[in-house]
Amino acid sequence: MPLDFPRSSADSDASLHDAVERGSPADDAGVAPGDVIISLDETPISDIDTLQRLLAADASARTLPLVVVRRNRVLTLPVTPRESPAGAR
């Protein structure tokens, strides 16, 4: 149940450098291009692969707190893992 964050040349950090996949859980949660992901459900996120792995492991489809930094502000966004939209990676 990935969030479908496009990969960037800086995969080693969790910053989103490209557009968020329209209709994805990330889009539904309000994640914006340039957001830096800090944690998911109080688990630190060091890269997108870690985030994807954690979301795939949570099959409950419950809403989880996703903490991001946007323009020097810390925001907590509610994200609900679910199947990706058709055609998404």
N, C-alpha and C positions, 0 to 999 in steps of 0.2 A: 504494500500500500504506500508507494512513494509519493512524495510531495511534488515531484517533477520540477526540480530546480534545474535550469540549464547550467551546464558546466562552463566554467570560465578558465582562463589561463592560470588563475590563481586558486586551483582546487585545494591547495594546502590550507587555506583559511576558509571560513564559512561565509564569506562575503558573497552577496549575489551581485554579479556584474552585468547580467543580462535581464531581459524581461522574464517575469514569472509566467509559467504556462497558464494561459487563459482557461478557466474552468477547473483548474487543479485545486486540491485542498489548500495549497499555499495561497493561491489567488483568493479562494473563499475566505481564508483567515485574514487577508489584508496584507500579506507580505508584499513589499515593494522592492523594485530593483535597487540595489545598493544597500539593503538591510544586511547587517551582520548578525548571524545567528549565534546566540550565546549558549542557550540550553533548551532542552525539551524535557518537560516533566522533571525538572531539577537535575537532569543529567547534562554535564557540559558537552558541547558539540565543538569538535575541533575541525571537522570537515563535512562535506555533503554526504560522503559515503557513510560516516557514522550516523548521521541523521537518518538516512534511508534505512540503515540496518535497524535502528531503534524503532522506527515506525513499522517496519515489516514484522518485527517481533511482537508488536502490540496488536493482536488480532481482535481486541475488544471493541474497536471502533468508538471508543470513548473520546471525549474532547480532552485534549492535552494542552497545557500551557507552553507556548513557544516564546521564549524571551529573545528579543532582537534589539539591536541598537540602530536607530535611524536618526541621522543628523544630530548626533550627540545626545539623544534621548533614549532611555531604556523603555521599551514597550513590551507588554505581555499580550500575545495574540492567542486566541483559542483556535486550535487546529484539530480537525477530526480526520484521522487516517481513513482512506477509502480507496477503492480501485481507481486507477487513472482513467481519464477520459479517453475515448477511442483515438488511436493515433499518437498518444503521448508516449514518451519513453519512460 
